[in-house]
Amino acid sequence: MKNKYIFCLLLLTFLNVNSQPINNDNKNNLELLIDFLSIPNNSSNKDHIAKNLDWLQKQFATIEFNSTIISESNVNYFFAEKKYSNDLPTVLFYMHFDGQPVDSEKWFQPNPYTPVLKLKDNELQDKTVSLDYALKHFDSNDIRIYARSASDDKGPIVMLLSALKMLNAKEKTAAYNIKIILDSEEEKGSPNILKMVEQNANILSADYFVVFDGPMHDSANPTLLYGVRGISALRMEIYGMSKPQHSGHYGNYGPNPVFRTAQLLSSMKDDSGRVLIEGFYDGITISDETQRILDNVPDDETVLRKRAGFKTPESVGDTYQAAMQFPSLNVRGIQSAWVGEQVRTVVPDKTIIEMDIRTVPESKPEILIQKIKKHIEKQGFTILTEPAQQKDLLTIEKPLYLVEKHYMFPFRTAIQSKIGDWLRSAVKKDNTETVEIRISGGSVPLSFFINELNLPTVLVPLVNPDNNQHSPNENLKLSNYFEGIATIESILSTPID
């Protein structure tokens, strides 16, 4: 009899859980996200971009925002604004609606642009859950929406849009004037954004700059990011002979560019990963206050190493956060001759090296590259400004062709600042410490806004860190999505004192 009573009690509990009414706000907000994710958004496809712009204009019109398309160099950006009072400050929000290209064969669903809802445990299988099931169980289960740009960066755009819609429904207004700029080529490095900002500085002018992009800290605590590193790149061609030569005839006689490359690269870093180029770390110090900020970030470095798959970190900094305070020198690709089934018994003619440099505010990228060039010359190389010709190979001992490019520049906003105080108050959750990160390792095209418009800037990441952004099976955890809407609503409602 007792067992029968327990069974009935469990059955009633099950029925009550499954008969919970669906929150209509959550349903509307999730359907809005599904609608936006269903529009393809490859940044190289103008038709994709046009359809996204049309959707954005229609949606922001429903909340009575004035919107326009800003064009620069045949690239279109979405801009919207709403002014509540001349006496209020203005906040400019930045996100991007373009996405990385997709390889459909590597996704565990028929179409990366057709969103599906799945339990995390089923993500590698063709097992989806219904919209109703997802809405009833996302609090107690790890349910995610899988689609390109779910997390990077359409999810946060719809979080902002949903938060604005909810304020309207409550007949409330934001605590400041709002401007929104949405990028259509961030995934291509935003090569035209500087010109766009320069040409539209008056339109984009604001008092503060807030960016909803990137993943939250692993702890899932509210996260504020006060800076990002910049990125510059070097491409080098290191030569041996004018063409690949038979290794039997020219081995031991003709110079091998792969060994020249290995010797050059090994001169740039020591065994612990520290850059040996003279002056590479000049100007960077970790004060007691900075160290306190770094120590307050609750990183689990065992988890970080396990996720990336290595045993011992390089020793540029004592911790992950400390390492991000320094510029980095990275080899991102090497190419020479043939390998695998195409391998041939030759001495290669040249080696191509692609490098990137992540810069911090204390290190000017052009100065770092000059230091790298000086180091290369000390190793006996002659730097060319054009690819080597036959005459160069016959007259120069160690020719090296080098080309540089600066993509994005670093920035850092003081944590103890007006924008920091405001956002810290807005995102705070009861009994939860906000994670405040001084500078992140990645790069985003924000320095153009900051430098041109002179704006204090903070990033507010809202998506789950394990979201597979840029990769197959990109996803957004539904609990992050709904929590993100609530966080943005709080940011919109919190006055800037």
DRENVEX-761821 format. One record per residue (C-alpha): residue in three letters; x, y, z. Coordinates in steps of 0.1 Angstrom, whole numbers, padded with zeros to 4 digits, always signed. Example, Ala and Ser with C-alpha at 12.3 -4.5 7.8 and 13.67 -1.06 7.14 Angstrom:
# residues 2
ALA+0123-0045+0078 SER+0137-0011+0071 
# end
This chain:
# residues 497
MET+0000+0000+0000 LYS+0029+0023+0009 ASN+0046+0016-0024 LYS+0014+0023-0043 TYR+0010+0056-0025 ILE+0046+0066-0034 PHE+0040+0056-0070 CYS+0009+0078-0072 LEU+0027+0107-0056 LEU+0055+0104-0082 LEU+0030+0102-0110 LEU+0012+0133-0098 THR+0045+0151-0095 PHE+0054+0140-0131 LEU+0021+0152-0144 ASN+0023+0185-0126 VAL+0058+0192-0140 ASN+0046+0183-0175 SER+0014+0203-0172 GLN+0032+0235-0162 PRO+0019+0264-0184 ILE+0044+0278-0209 ASN+0057+0313-0203 ASN+0043+0332-0233 ASP+0072+0357-0231 ASN+0097+0329-0234 LYS+0078+0314-0262 ASN+0076+0346-0282 ASN+0113+0353-0276 LEU+0124+0318-0286 GLU+0103+0320-0318 LEU+0118+0353-0326 LEU+0153+0338-0323 ILE+0143+0308-0345 ASP+0130+0332-0371 PHE+0162+0352-0372 LEU+0185+0322-0372 SER+0166+0308-0402 ILE+0180+0335-0424 PRO+0214+0325-0439 ASN+0241+0350-0431 ASN+0274+0342-0448 SER+0291+0376-0447 SER+0304+0370-0483 ASN+0269+0366-0497 LYS+0252+0399-0504 ASP+0218+0383-0508 HIS+0221+0368-0473 ILE+0231+0402-0458 ALA+0202+0419-0476 LYS+0176+0395-0461 ASN+0190+0400-0426 LEU+0189+0437-0430 ASP+0153+0436-0441 TRP+0144+0414-0410 LEU+0162+0438-0387 GLN+0144+0469-0401 LYS+0110+0453-0397 GLN+0117+0441-0361 PHE+0131+0474-0348 ALA+0101+0492-0364 THR+0078+0473-0342 ILE+0094+0489-0311 GLU+0094+0524-0327 PHE+0131+0527-0333 ASN+0144+0548-0361 SER+0166+0527-0383 THR+0187+0531-0414 ILE+0212+0513-0435 ILE+0247+0529-0434 SER+0267+0520-0465 GLU+0305+0522-0469 SER+0326+0507-0497 ASN+0296+0486-0508 VAL+0292+0472-0473 ASN+0259+0477-0454 TYR+0256+0482-0417 PHE+0224+0483-0397 PHE+0218+0514-0374 ALA+0189+0521-0351 GLU+0183+0546-0324 LYS+0158+0559-0299 LYS+0161+0592-0281 TYR+0141+0595-0248 SER+0154+0628-0235 ASN+0181+0654-0242 ASP+0190+0652-0205 LEU+0200+0616-0207 PRO+0234+0601-0217 THR+0236+0579-0248 VAL+0248+0543-0250 LEU+0260+0528-0283 PHE+0255+0490-0286 TYR+0276+0469-0310 MET+0270+0434-0323 HIS+0273+0417-0357 PHE+0247+0397-0376 ASP+0270+0380-0402 GLY+0283+0345-0396 GLN+0311+0321-0406 PRO+0306+0300-0437 VAL+0291+0265-0430 ASP+0302+0230-0440 SER+0268+0213-0439 GLU+0283+0178-0440 LYS+0299+0184-0406 TRP+0267+0194-0388 PHE+0246+0169-0370 GLN+0214+0183-0385 PRO+0202+0186-0421 ASN+0207+0224-0425 PRO+0228+0247-0402 TYR+0204+0275-0411 THR+0173+0255-0399 PRO+0175+0257-0361 VAL+0169+0226-0341 LEU+0164+0222-0303 LYS+0183+0194-0287 LEU+0193+0181-0253 LYS+0231+0185-0250 ASP+0234+0147-0246 ASN+0218+0143-0280 GLU+0237+0169-0299 LEU+0256+0144-0320 GLN+0224+0125-0329 ASP+0194+0134-0350 LYS+0172+0137-0319 THR+0154+0169-0314 VAL+0129+0181-0288 SER+0098+0201-0294 LEU+0094+0238-0288 ASP+0069+0231-0260 TYR+0092+0206-0243 ALA+0122+0230-0245 LEU+0102+0258-0229 LYS+0090+0236-0201 HIS+0123+0219-0193 PHE+0152+0243-0201 ASP+0156+0252-0164 SER+0162+0216-0154 ASN+0178+0202-0186 ASP+0207+0214-0208 ILE+0186+0222-0238 ARG+0202+0242-0267 ILE+0193+0257-0300 TYR+0217+0246-0328 ALA+0222+0268-0358 ARG+0249+0290-0374 SER+0253+0323-0354 ALA+0231+0310-0325 SER+0258+0323-0301 ASP+0280+0344-0324 ASP+0263+0368-0327 LYS+0226+0366-0336 GLY+0216+0353-0302 PRO+0227+0384-0283 ILE+0210+0406-0310 VAL+0177+0389-0303 MET+0183+0391-0266 LEU+0185+0429-0269 LEU+0155+0431-0292 SER+0135+0409-0269 ALA+0145+0430-0238 LEU+0134+0461-0256 LYS+0101+0445-0266 MET+0095+0435-0230 LEU+0102+0470-0217 ASN+0076+0483-0242 ALA+0051+0457-0230 LYS+0056+0469-0195 GLU+0051+0505-0207 LYS+0086+0513-0194 THR+0115+0531-0212 ALA+0153+0527-0211 ALA+0172+0547-0186 TYR+0192+0565-0213 ASN+0192+0571-0251 ILE+0200+0541-0272 LYS+0220+0537-0305 ILE+0227+0503-0321 ILE+0252+0495-0348 LEU+0252+0460-0363 ASP+0282+0449-0384 SER+0277+0427-0415 GLU+0313+0416-0420 GLU+0328+0411-0386 GLU+0336+0375-0395 LYS+0358+0389-0423 GLY+0377+0411-0399 SER+0355+0442-0406 PRO+0380+0457-0431 ASN+0357+0487-0439 ILE+0345+0496-0405 LEU+0371+0523-0399 LYS+0360+0542-0429 MET+0324+0537-0419 VAL+0330+0551-0384 GLU+0350+0581-0397 GLN+0323+0590-0422 ASN+0295+0586-0396 ALA+0311+0599-0364 ASN+0282+0623-0357 ILE+0256+0596-0362 LEU+0275+0571-0339 SER+0285+0596-0313 ALA+0276+0585-0277 ASP+0288+0586-0241 TYR+0294+0549-0236 PHE+0300+0519-0258 VAL+0287+0484-0248 VAL+0293+0452-0268 PHE+0273+0420-0265 ASP+0297+0395-0280 GLY+0317+0365-0269 PRO+0313+0337-0243 MET+0308+0342-0206 HIS+0334+0329-0181 ASP+0335+0292-0175 SER+0319+0297-0140 ALA+0287+0310-0158 ASN+0288+0340-0134 PRO+0280+0374-0149 THR+0310+0385-0169 LEU+0324+0419-0178 LEU+0353+0423-0201 TYR+0372+0455-0201 GLY+0396+0451-0230 VAL+0408+0429-0259 ARG+0441+0424-0275 GLY+0447+0435-0311 ILE+0459+0415-0340 SER+0486+0421-0366 ALA+0500+0396-0391 LEU+0532+0387-0409 ARG+0537+0366-0440 MET+0572+0355-0448 GLU+0587+0336-0477 ILE+0621+0321-0469 TYR+0640+0309-0499 GLY+0666+0283-0508 MET+0669+0277-0545 SER+0649+0291-0574 LYS+0629+0259-0578 PRO+0626+0225-0560 GLN+0657+0203-0568 HIS+0664+0166-0566 SER+0675+0158-0531 GLY+0700+0133-0543 HIS+0717+0158-0565 TYR+0714+0189-0543 GLY+0711+0175-0508 ASN+0743+0187-0489 TYR+0748+0214-0515 GLY+0717+0235-0522 PRO+0703+0255-0492 ASN+0672+0240-0477 PRO+0647+0268-0467 VAL+0629+0246-0442 PHE+0660+0244-0420 ARG+0666+0281-0425 THR+0630+0286-0413 ALA+0634+0263-0383 GLN+0666+0281-0372 LEU+0649+0315-0375 LEU+0618+0305-0356 SER+0637+0288-0329 SER+0657+0320-0324 MET+0624+0338-0316 LYS+0612+0318-0286 ASP+0628+0299-0258 ASP+0618+0264-0247 SER+0593+0278-0222 GLY+0575+0299-0248 ARG+0589+0333-0239 VAL+0597+0356-0269 LEU+0634+0363-0272 ILE+0631+0392-0296 GLU+0647+0422-0279 GLY+0622+0446-0263 PHE+0591+0425-0272 TYR+0577+0428-0237 ASP+0589+0464-0230 GLY+0565+0486-0211 ILE+0544+0459-0195 THR+0543+0456-0157 ILE+0519+0438-0134 SER+0512+0461-0105 ASP+0497+0449-0072 GLU+0463+0463-0082 THR+0465+0445-0116 GLN+0475+0413-0099 ARG+0445+0415-0076 ILE+0422+0419-0106 LEU+0438+0389-0123 ASP+0436+0368-0091 ASN+0399+0375-0087 VAL+0391+0357-0120 PRO+0380+0322-0110 ASP+0398+0302-0137 ASP+0402+0265-0134 GLU+0434+0260-0152 THR+0431+0223-0151 VAL+0399+0226-0171 LEU+0415+0250-0195 ARG+0444+0227-0202 LYS+0421+0196-0205 ARG+0398+0214-0230 ALA+0428+0224-0252 GLY+0446+0191-0247 PHE+0481+0198-0233 LYS+0500+0192-0201 THR+0522+0223-0194 PRO+0515+0259-0203 GLU+0540+0283-0217 SER+0556+0305-0190 VAL+0549+0340-0203 GLY+0527+0345-0173 ASP+0521+0326-0141 THR+0485+0320-0149 TYR+0461+0322-0179 GLN+0450+0357-0170 ALA+0486+0369-0166 ALA+0495+0355-0200 MET+0468+0376-0216 GLN+0485+0408-0204 PHE+0514+0403-0228 PRO+0517+0404-0266 SER+0520+0370-0282 LEU+0539+0357-0312 ASN+0523+0328-0330 VAL+0530+0307-0360 ARG+0496+0300-0375 GLY+0506+0282-0406 ILE+0536+0267-0425 GLN+0538+0255-0461 SER+0567+0239-0480 ALA+0569+0214-0509 TRP+0547+0183-0507 VAL+0536+0158-0480 GLY+0516+0126-0477 GLU+0508+0108-0509 GLN+0523+0137-0529 VAL+0557+0137-0511 ARG+0587+0139-0534 THR+0625+0135-0529 VAL+0633+0172-0534 VAL+0650+0201-0516 PRO+0621+0226-0514 ASP+0625+0260-0530 LYS+0609+0281-0503 THR+0589+0280-0471 ILE+0559+0302-0464 ILE+0553+0312-0429 GLU+0521+0329-0416 MET+0524+0345-0382 ASP+0501+0366-0360 ILE+0508+0389-0332 ARG+0483+0397-0304 THR+0490+0431-0291 VAL+0482+0449-0259 PRO+0477+0486-0252 GLU+0513+0490-0240 SER+0528+0476-0272 LYS+0523+0494-0304 PRO+0520+0469-0333 GLU+0541+0488-0357 ILE+0569+0490-0331 LEU+0567+0453-0324 ILE+0570+0445-0361 GLN+0600+0467-0364 LYS+0616+0448-0335 ILE+0608+0415-0353 LYS+0623+0428-0385 LYS+0655+0438-0367 HIS+0657+0404-0351 ILE+0653+0387-0385 GLU+0681+0408-0399 LYS+0704+0399-0370 GLN+0699+0362-0380 GLY+0716+0371-0414 PHE+0685+0375-0435 THR+0679+0403-0460 ILE+0643+0415-0459 LEU+0627+0421-0493 THR+0596+0441-0501 GLU+0588+0420-0531 PRO+0589+0382-0537 ALA+0625+0371-0546 GLN+0635+0369-0582 GLN+0663+0349-0598 LYS+0687+0379-0595 ASP+0680+0381-0557 LEU+0687+0344-0552 LEU+0720+0348-0570 THR+0732+0379-0552 ILE+0717+0377-0517 GLU+0729+0352-0491 LYS+0696+0347-0472 PRO+0667+0365-0489 LEU+0634+0368-0470 TYR+0602+0384-0483 LEU+0580+0399-0456 VAL+0546+0416-0457 GLU+0528+0429-0427 LYS+0491+0437-0420 HIS+0473+0453-0391 TYR+0438+0440-0386 MET+0426+0452-0352 PHE+0440+0473-0324 PRO+0439+0466-0286 PHE+0420+0486-0260 ARG+0414+0485-0223 THR+0390+0505-0201 ALA+0396+0510-0164 ILE+0376+0486-0142 GLN+0371+0514-0116 SER+0353+0537-0139 LYS+0318+0551-0144 ILE+0309+0526-0171 GLY+0323+0498-0149 ASP+0303+0509-0118 TRP+0271+0511-0139 LEU+0274+0477-0156 ARG+0286+0460-0124 SER+0254+0471-0107 ALA+0233+0462-0137 VAL+0245+0426-0142 LYS+0249+0417-0105 LYS+0230+0385-0093 ASP+0223+0377-0057 ASN+0251+0357-0040 THR+0271+0356-0072 GLU+0304+0373-0078 THR+0307+0391-0111 VAL+0338+0380-0131 GLU+0357+0411-0143 ILE+0384+0404-0169 ARG+0410+0431-0175 ILE+0418+0420-0211 SER+0409+0390-0232 GLY+0431+0371-0256 GLY+0408+0374-0286 SER+0404+0405-0309 VAL+0373+0423-0320 PRO+0370+0454-0343 LEU+0362+0478-0316 SER+0393+0500-0314 PHE+0380+0520-0344 PHE+0349+0531-0325 ILE+0370+0537-0293 ASN+0397+0557-0310 GLU+0375+0577-0334 LEU+0346+0584-0310 ASN+0366+0584-0277 LEU+0343+0561-0259 PRO+0347+0541-0227 THR+0340+0505-0237 VAL+0330+0473-0219 LEU+0320+0439-0234 VAL+0292+0420-0217 PRO+0294+0383-0228 LEU+0261+0364-0225 VAL+0265+0330-0242 ASN+0277+0297-0229 PRO+0315+0292-0233 ASP+0311+0257-0249 ASN+0290+0271-0279 ASN+0312+0259-0308 GLN+0313+0293-0324 HIS+0328+0294-0359 SER+0326+0256-0359 PRO+0300+0229-0368 ASN+0272+0225-0344 GLU+0273+0260-0330 ASN+0247+0263-0302 LEU+0232+0285-0276 LYS+0220+0272-0243 LEU+0184+0282-0237 SER+0190+0291-0200 ASN+0218+0315-0212 TYR+0194+0329-0238 PHE+0166+0337-0214 GLU+0190+0348-0187 GLY+0207+0371-0213 ILE+0174+0388-0220 ALA+0169+0394-0183 THR+0204+0408-0180 ILE+0200+0432-0209 GLU+0166+0443-0195 SER+0184+0451-0163 ILE+0212+0470-0182 LEU+0185+0490-0201 SER+0167+0498-0169 THR+0197+0508-0147 PRO+0205+0545-0147 ILE+0240+0556-0153 ASP+0248+0577-0122 
# end
